Amino acid sequence: MINRNVVGAHYGLKDWIAQRATAVIMALYTVIMGAVLLIVQPSSFEAWRGVFANGFIKFVTFIFFVSLFYHVWIGVRDIWMDYVKPTGLRLTLHVLTIAALVGYTAWAAAILWRL
């Protein structure tokens, strides 16, 4: 006789850690940008453009957005799984959410590297 433990999709710990890691990344970005903005104190469009022209700032900003969108995916996916019972509707909402978040990621990259 095979002894199986049938319990959910096993997202729990992995996603809990991922959400905490993305939250830490976003918090570090906030501290870094706070320090940069205190030092530079941009007061014009050109000054703001100069801040984001720096390759390091572009990179950490992109990492911030990727972390934000992954953090959102975990939370929204859990909401859909917990509260939307019809499988077809839940799958549709998952696909729409993923499409939106991938689109937002591409949009963020386009904005950052268009400067």
Disulfide bonds with the S-S distance in Angstrom:
none
